[in-house]
Amino acid sequence: MTMRFEDPAADFVPAVERVFGVQPRVLDGSRAVIVGDVKLTLEAGERELWLVRRLPPALEEWIEMVEVNDDIEAAVRAAKERLARE
């Protein structure tokens, strides 16, 4: 008997690399990454992608949430577009 587990967020880090064109710093067991001064973090069972601006010395400003449907890369693209509007 073969068991198969699917993790819809398994492509999160590679998707961030493809969309942003840089290798992100991986945090929190690959459920959060840092790109520049922004942290992208998966929350609520990988259904929400939050954009968090990192502020000195150790503060965070939770900017906006992008809903993750079936395609994690589409959510990362939407997050990048929202960051570009700021």
The first five atom37 places (N, CA, C, CB, O) and aatype in JSON, in Angstrom:
{
  "aatype": [12, 16, 12, 1, 13, 6, 3, 14, 0, 0, 3, 13, 19, 14, 0, 19, 6, 1, 19, 13, 7, 19, 5, 14, 1, 19, 10, 3, 7, 15, 1, 0, 19, 9, 19, 7, 3, 19, 11, 10, 16, 10, 6, 0, 7, 6, 1, 6, 10, 17, 10, 19, 1, 1, 10, 14, 14, 0, 10, 6, 6, 17, 9, 6, 12, 19, 6, 19, 2, 3, 3, 9, 6, 0, 0, 19, 1, 0, 0, 11, 6, 1, 10, 0, 1, 6],
  "atom_mask": [
    [1, 1, 1, 1, 1],
    [1, 1, 1, 1, 1],
    [1, 1, 1, 1, 1],
    [1, 1, 1, 1, 1],
    [1, 1, 1, 1, 1],
    [1, 1, 1, 1, 1],
    [1, 1, 1, 1, 1],
    [1, 1, 1, 1, 1],
    [1, 1, 1, 1, 1],
    [1, 1, 1, 1, 1],
    [1, 1, 1, 1, 1],
    [1, 1, 1, 1, 1],
    [1, 1, 1, 1, 1],
    [1, 1, 1, 1, 1],
    [1, 1, 1, 1, 1],
    [1, 1, 1, 1, 1],
    [1, 1, 1, 1, 1],
    [1, 1, 1, 1, 1],
    [1, 1, 1, 1, 1],
    [1, 1, 1, 1, 1],
    [1, 1, 1, 0, 1],
    [1, 1, 1, 1, 1],
    [1, 1, 1, 1, 1],
    [1, 1, 1, 1, 1],
    [1, 1, 1, 1, 1],
    [1, 1, 1, 1, 1],
    [1, 1, 1, 1, 1],
    [1, 1, 1, 1, 1],
    [1, 1, 1, 0, 1],
    [1, 1, 1, 1, 1],
    [1, 1, 1, 1, 1],
    [1, 1, 1, 1, 1],
    [1, 1, 1, 1, 1],
    [1, 1, 1, 1, 1],
    [1, 1, 1, 1, 1],
    [1, 1, 1, 0, 1],
    [1, 1, 1, 1, 1],
    [1, 1, 1, 1, 1],
    [1, 1, 1, 1, 1],
    [1, 1, 1, 1, 1],
    [1, 1, 1, 1, 1],
    [1, 1, 1, 1, 1],
    [1, 1, 1, 1, 1],
    [1, 1, 1, 1, 1],
    [1, 1, 1, 0, 1],
    [1, 1, 1, 1, 1],
    [1, 1, 1, 1, 1],
    [1, 1, 1, 1, 1],
    [1, 1, 1, 1, 1],
    [1, 1, 1, 1, 1],
    [1, 1, 1, 1, 1],
    [1, 1, 1, 1, 1],
    [1, 1, 1, 1, 1],
    [1, 1, 1, 1, 1],
    [1, 1, 1, 1, 1],
    [1, 1, 1, 1, 1],
    [1, 1, 1, 1, 1],
    [1, 1, 1, 1, 1],
    [1, 1, 1, 1, 1],
    [1, 1, 1, 1, 1],
    [1, 1, 1, 1, 1],
    [1, 1, 1, 1, 1],
    [1, 1, 1, 1, 1],
    [1, 1, 1, 1, 1],
    [1, 1, 1, 1, 1],
    [1, 1, 1, 1, 1],
    [1, 1, 1, 1, 1],
    [1, 1, 1, 1, 1],
    [1, 1, 1, 1, 1],
    [1, 1, 1, 1, 1],
    [1, 1, 1, 1, 1],
    [1, 1, 1, 1, 1],
    [1, 1, 1, 1, 1],
    [1, 1, 1, 1, 1],
    [1, 1, 1, 1, 1],
    [1, 1, 1, 1, 1],
    [1, 1, 1, 1, 1],
    [1, 1, 1, 1, 1],
    [1, 1, 1, 1, 1],
    [1, 1, 1, 1, 1],
    [1, 1, 1, 1, 1],
    [1, 1, 1, 1, 1],
    [1, 1, 1, 1, 1],
    [1, 1, 1, 1, 1],
    [1, 1, 1, 1, 1],
    [1, 1, 1, 1, 1]
  ],
  "atom_positions": [
    [[0.84, -1.18, 0.0], [0.0, 0.0, 0.0], [0.88, 1.25, 0.0], [-0.95, 0.0, 1.21], [1.78, 1.38, 0.83]],
    [[0.63, 2.13, -0.92], [1.38, 3.37, -1.04], [0.53, 4.52, -0.53], [1.82, 3.62, -2.5], [-0.62, 4.69, -0.92]],
    [[1.13, 5.3, 0.36], [0.43, 6.48, 0.86], [1.02, 7.7, 0.19], [0.54, 6.58, 2.42], [2.23, 7.78, -0.07]],
    [[0.16, 8.64, -0.09], [0.62, 9.85, -0.75], [0.08, 11.06, 0.01], [0.16, 9.89, -2.23], [-1.11, 11.15, 0.31]],
    [[0.96, 11.97, 0.31], [0.59, 13.2, 0.98], [0.83, 14.35, 0.04], [1.37, 13.38, 2.3], [1.86, 14.41, -0.63]],
    [[-0.11, 15.27, 0.0], [0.06, 16.46, -0.84], [0.16, 17.68, 0.04], [-1.1, 16.6, -1.84], [-0.62, 17.86, 0.97]],
    [[1.11, 18.51, -0.26], [1.31, 19.76, 0.46], [1.2, 20.89, -0.55], [2.68, 19.78, 1.21], [2.14, 21.13, -1.31]],
    [[0.07, 21.59, -0.57], [-0.11, 22.63, -1.57], [0.9, 23.78, -1.44], [-1.5, 23.19, -1.48], [1.11, 24.53, -2.39]],
    [[1.51, 23.91, -0.27], [2.48, 24.99, -0.06], [3.91, 24.56, -0.36], [2.39, 25.49, 1.35], [4.84, 25.35, -0.17]],
    [[4.1, 23.33, -0.81], [5.46, 22.84, -1.05], [6.18, 23.64, -2.12], [5.41, 21.38, -1.46], [7.41, 23.67, -2.14]],
    [[5.45, 24.29, -3.0], [6.04, 25.07, -4.08], [6.2, 26.54, -3.71], [5.2, 24.94, -5.34], [6.53, 27.36, -4.56]],
    [[5.97, 26.89, -2.44], [5.99, 28.29, -2.03], [7.35, 28.95, -2.28], [5.64, 28.39, -0.55], [7.41, 29.99, -2.94]],
    [[8.42, 28.38, -1.76], [9.74, 28.99, -1.91], [10.17, 29.05, -3.38], [10.79, 28.21, -1.1], [10.62, 30.11, -3.83]],
    [[10.04, 27.96, -4.15], [10.38, 28.06, -5.58], [9.5, 29.07, -6.32], [10.24, 26.7, -6.25], [9.98, 29.74, -7.25]],
    [[8.24, 29.2, -5.94], [7.35, 30.19, -6.58], [7.82, 31.6, -6.29], [5.89, 30.01, -6.11], [7.81, 32.46, -7.18]],
    [[8.24, 31.86, -5.05], [8.77, 33.19, -4.71], [10.02, 33.48, -5.52], [9.07, 33.28, -3.18], [10.2, 34.59, -6.01]],
    [[10.89, 32.49, -5.67], [12.11, 32.67, -6.48], [11.76, 33.01, -7.93], [12.98, 31.4, -6.44], [12.36, 33.91, -8.52]],
    [[10.79, 32.29, -8.5], [10.41, 32.54, -9.9], [9.79, 33.93, -10.07], [9.42, 31.46, -10.39], [10.12, 34.64, -11.02]],
    [[8.89, 34.31, -9.18], [8.16, 35.57, -9.33], [9.04, 36.78, -9.02], [6.94, 35.58, -8.43], [9.02, 37.76, -9.77]],
    [[9.8, 36.73, -7.94], [10.61, 37.88, -7.55], [11.99, 37.89, -8.19], [10.76, 37.91, -6.06], [12.65, 38.93, -8.21]],
    [[12.44, 36.75, -8.72], [13.72, 36.7, -9.4], [14.92, 36.72, -8.47], [0.0, 0.0, 0.0], [16.04, 36.97, -8.92]],
    [[14.71, 36.46, -7.19], [15.8, 36.4, -6.22], [15.57, 35.2, -5.31], [15.9, 37.73, -5.39], [14.45, 34.71, -5.18]],
    [[16.65, 34.76, -4.7], [16.51, 33.66, -3.75], [16.13, 34.25, -2.39], [17.83, 32.82, -3.65], [16.9, 35.02, -1.83]],
    [[14.96, 33.91, -1.86], [14.52, 34.5, -0.6], [15.21, 33.84, 0.59], [13.01, 34.38, -0.45], [15.72, 32.72, 0.49]],
    [[15.21, 34.53, 1.7], [15.68, 33.95, 2.95], [14.51, 33.18, 3.55], [16.23, 35.06, 3.95], [13.44, 33.75, 3.78]],
    [[14.68, 31.91, 3.81], [13.6, 31.04, 4.27], [13.54, 31.06, 5.79], [13.8, 29.59, 3.75], [14.56, 30.93, 6.47]],
    [[12.34, 31.23, 6.31], [12.07, 31.24, 7.74], [11.0, 30.21, 8.07], [11.65, 32.64, 8.23], [10.3, 29.74, 7.17]],
    [[10.85, 29.88, 9.31], [9.69, 29.15, 9.82], [9.36, 27.9, 9.01], [8.49, 30.06, 9.83], [8.21, 27.72, 8.6]],
    [[10.33, 27.05, 8.79], [10.07, 25.79, 8.12], [9.49, 25.94, 6.73], [0.0, 0.0, 0.0], [8.63, 25.14, 6.34]],
    [[9.91, 26.91, 5.98], [9.51, 27.22, 4.6], [8.09, 27.73, 4.48], [9.66, 25.99, 3.76], [7.54, 27.74, 3.37]],
    [[7.48, 28.17, 5.55], [6.14, 28.78, 5.49], [6.22, 30.29, 5.48], [5.29, 28.31, 6.66], [5.2, 30.98, 5.38]],
    [[7.45, 30.82, 5.59], [7.65, 32.27, 5.54], [9.01, 32.53, 4.89], [7.58, 32.91, 6.97], [9.97, 31.8, 5.11]],
    [[9.07, 33.6, 4.09], [10.31, 33.99, 3.44], [10.46, 35.49, 3.53], [10.33, 33.53, 1.95], [9.49, 36.23, 3.7]],
    [[11.7, 35.94, 3.42], [11.98, 37.37, 3.39], [12.55, 37.71, 2.03], [12.97, 37.79, 4.53], [13.48, 37.08, 1.54]],
    [[11.96, 38.74, 1.41], [12.43, 39.28, 0.15], [12.57, 40.79, 0.37], [11.44, 38.94, -1.07], [11.58, 41.51, 0.48]],
    [[13.81, 41.26, 0.42], [14.04, 42.68, 0.71], [13.62, 42.99, 2.14], [0.0, 0.0, 0.0], [14.07, 42.34, 3.08]],
    [[12.75, 44.0, 2.29], [12.27, 44.35, 3.63], [10.87, 43.83, 3.89], [12.3, 45.86, 3.81], [10.2, 44.28, 4.83]],
    [[10.42, 42.87, 3.07], [9.07, 42.32, 3.2], [9.15, 40.83, 3.51], [8.25, 42.57, 1.91], [9.93, 40.08, 2.92]],
    [[8.32, 40.44, 4.44], [8.18, 39.01, 4.74], [6.87, 38.53, 4.13], [8.22, 38.74, 6.3], [5.82, 39.17, 4.3]],
    [[6.92, 37.41, 3.43], [5.73, 36.74, 2.9], [5.52, 35.51, 3.77], [5.88, 36.36, 1.36], [6.41, 34.67, 3.89]],
    [[4.34, 35.4, 4.37], [4.11, 34.3, 5.28], [2.76, 33.63, 5.01], [4.17, 34.78, 6.72], [1.75, 34.3, 4.82]],
    [[2.78, 32.32, 4.99], [1.56, 31.55, 4.79], [0.91, 31.32, 6.15], [1.86, 30.19, 4.08], [1.56, 30.9, 7.1]],
    [[-0.38, 31.6, 6.22], [-1.14, 31.46, 7.47], [-2.44, 30.72, 7.18], [-1.42, 32.85, 8.11], [-2.8, 30.49, 6.02]],
    [[-3.14, 30.37, 8.24], [-4.47, 29.76, 8.16], [-4.48, 28.51, 7.28], [-5.49, 30.77, 7.62], [-5.28, 28.38, 6.36]],
    [[-3.57, 27.6, 7.59], [-3.52, 26.36, 6.83], [-3.16, 26.55, 5.37], [0.0, 0.0, 0.0], [-3.66, 25.85, 4.5]],
    [[-2.27, 27.51, 5.11], [-1.8, 27.83, 3.75], [-2.91, 28.37, 2.85], [-1.2, 26.6, 3.12], [-2.81, 28.27, 1.63]],
    [[-3.95, 28.95, 3.43], [-5.02, 29.56, 2.63], [-4.84, 31.07, 2.5], [-6.38, 29.26, 3.26], [-5.49, 31.71, 1.66]],
    [[-3.96, 31.64, 3.33], [-3.72, 33.08, 3.31], [-2.22, 33.35, 3.16], [-4.26, 33.75, 4.59], [-1.4, 32.73, 3.83]],
    [[-1.89, 34.27, 2.28], [-0.52, 34.73, 2.11], [-0.48, 36.18, 2.59], [-0.03, 34.6, 0.61], [-1.08, 37.06, 1.98]],
    [[0.22, 36.41, 3.68], [0.3, 37.75, 4.26], [1.58, 38.46, 3.86], [0.21, 37.67, 5.78], [2.65, 37.85, 3.82]],
    [[1.46, 39.74, 3.56], [2.6, 40.6, 3.27], [2.88, 41.39, 4.54], [2.32, 41.56, 2.04], [2.01, 42.1, 5.05]],
    [[4.09, 41.26, 5.04], [4.46, 41.88, 6.31], [5.71, 42.73, 6.08], [4.7, 40.81, 7.41], [6.75, 42.21, 5.68]],
    [[5.6, 44.02, 6.35], [6.77, 44.89, 6.22], [7.55, 44.83, 7.53], [6.35, 46.37, 5.88], [6.99, 45.0, 8.61]],
    [[8.84, 44.59, 7.4], [9.72, 44.53, 8.58], [10.24, 45.93, 8.88], [10.9, 43.52, 8.37], [10.78, 46.6, 7.99]],
    [[10.09, 46.35, 10.12], [10.52, 47.67, 10.54], [11.57, 47.54, 11.65], [9.32, 48.52, 11.02], [11.48, 46.62, 12.47]],
    [[12.55, 48.44, 11.68], [13.56, 48.35, 12.74], [12.96, 48.78, 14.07], [14.79, 49.21, 12.39], [12.03, 49.59, 14.06]],
    [[13.42, 48.31, 15.19], [14.44, 47.28, 15.33], [13.86, 45.88, 15.15], [15.1, 47.39, 16.69], [14.53, 45.02, 14.57]],
    [[12.65, 45.63, 15.64], [12.09, 44.28, 15.52], [10.57, 44.34, 15.4], [12.5, 43.41, 16.72], [9.87, 43.49, 15.96]],
    [[10.07, 45.31, 14.68], [8.63, 45.48, 14.53], [8.17, 44.97, 13.17], [8.24, 46.95, 14.7], [8.96, 44.88, 12.23]],
    [[6.9, 44.64, 13.1], [6.3, 44.19, 11.83], [4.99, 44.92, 11.6], [6.08, 42.66, 11.83], [4.22, 45.15, 12.53]],
    [[4.76, 45.28, 10.36], [3.49, 45.89, 9.96], [2.82, 44.93, 8.97], [3.71, 47.33, 9.32], [3.29, 44.76, 7.84]],
    [[1.72, 44.33, 9.39], [1.0, 43.39, 8.53], [0.21, 44.22, 7.53], [0.05, 42.44, 9.36], [-0.78, 44.86, 7.88]],
    [[0.65, 44.2, 6.28], [0.12, 45.09, 5.26], [-1.19, 44.6, 4.67], [1.14, 45.27, 4.16], [-2.21, 45.29, 4.72]],
    [[-1.16, 43.41, 4.12], [-2.33, 42.93, 3.37], [-2.28, 41.41, 3.24], [-2.39, 43.59, 1.98], [-1.22, 40.79, 3.35]],
    [[-3.45, 40.84, 3.01], [-3.58, 39.39, 2.84], [-4.02, 39.08, 1.42], [-4.57, 38.8, 3.87], [-4.89, 39.75, 0.87]],
    [[-3.41, 38.06, 0.83], [-3.79, 37.56, -0.49], [-4.33, 36.15, -0.28], [-2.57, 37.59, -1.51], [-3.68, 35.32, 0.35]],
    [[-5.5, 35.89, -0.81], [-6.08, 34.56, -0.67], [-5.37, 33.57, -1.59], [-7.59, 34.6, -0.98], [-5.14, 33.86, -2.77]],
    [[-5.04, 32.42, -1.04], [-4.39, 31.36, -1.82], [-5.45, 30.34, -2.19], [-3.21, 30.69, -1.03], [-6.05, 29.71, -1.31]],
    [[-5.68, 30.18, -3.46], [-6.62, 29.16, -3.9], [-5.84, 27.89, -4.22], [-7.45, 29.65, -5.14], [-5.18, 27.35, -3.33]],
    [[-5.87, 27.42, -5.41], [-5.13, 26.21, -5.76], [-3.71, 26.5, -6.25], [-5.87, 25.43, -6.81], [-2.86, 25.62, -6.22]],
    [[-3.46, 27.72, -6.69], [-2.18, 28.05, -7.32], [-1.39, 29.01, -6.45], [-2.4, 28.66, -8.72], [-1.7, 30.2, -6.39]],
    [[-0.37, 28.51, -5.77], [0.44, 29.34, -4.88], [1.2, 30.41, -5.66], [1.42, 28.47, -4.09], [1.41, 31.51, -5.16]],
    [[1.62, 30.08, -6.89], [2.38, 31.06, -7.69], [1.5, 32.25, -8.07], [2.94, 30.39, -8.96], [1.98, 33.38, -8.12]],
    [[0.23, 32.01, -8.35], [-0.69, 33.11, -8.66], [-0.85, 34.03, -7.45], [-2.08, 32.56, -9.11], [-0.92, 35.24, -7.6]],
    [[-0.89, 33.46, -6.27], [-0.99, 34.26, -5.05], [0.28, 35.08, -4.84], [-1.25, 33.36, -3.83], [0.2, 36.24, -4.42]],
    [[1.44, 34.5, -5.11], [2.7, 35.24, -4.98], [2.76, 36.36, -6.0], [3.91, 34.29, -5.15], [3.23, 37.45, -5.68]],
    [[2.28, 36.12, -7.22], [2.23, 37.18, -8.24], [1.33, 38.33, -7.79], [1.73, 36.62, -9.59], [1.68, 39.5, -7.95]],
    [[0.17, 37.99, -7.23], [-0.75, 39.01, -6.73], [-0.11, 39.8, -5.59], [-2.06, 38.38, -6.26], [-0.29, 41.02, -5.5]],
    [[0.64, 39.13, -4.73], [1.33, 39.81, -3.64], [2.36, 40.79, -4.18], [2.01, 38.79, -2.72], [2.49, 41.9, -3.68]],
    [[3.09, 40.38, -5.2], [4.1, 41.26, -5.8], [3.44, 42.49, -6.42], [4.92, 40.5, -6.87], [3.97, 43.6, -6.3]],
    [[2.3, 42.3, -7.08], [1.58, 43.43, -7.67], [1.11, 44.4, -6.59], [0.37, 42.92, -8.5], [1.18, 45.61, -6.78]],
    [[0.63, 43.89, -5.47], [0.17, 44.75, -4.38], [1.34, 45.52, -3.76], [-0.54, 43.91, -3.32], [1.18, 46.67, -3.35]],
    [[2.5, 44.88, -3.68], [3.67, 45.58, -3.17], [4.11, 46.69, -4.1], [4.82, 44.62, -2.96], [4.57, 47.74, -3.65]],
    [[3.96, 46.47, -5.4], [4.35, 47.48, -6.39], [3.46, 48.73, -6.3], [4.28, 46.89, -7.81], [3.9, 49.82, -6.66]],
    [[2.23, 48.56, -5.83], [1.3, 49.69, -5.71], [1.62, 50.58, -4.51], [-0.12, 49.19, -5.61], [1.13, 51.71, -4.43]],
    [[2.42, 50.09, -3.6], [2.73, 50.89, -2.39], [3.81, 51.89, -2.64], [3.15, 50.0, -1.24], [4.19, 52.63, -1.74]]
  ]
}
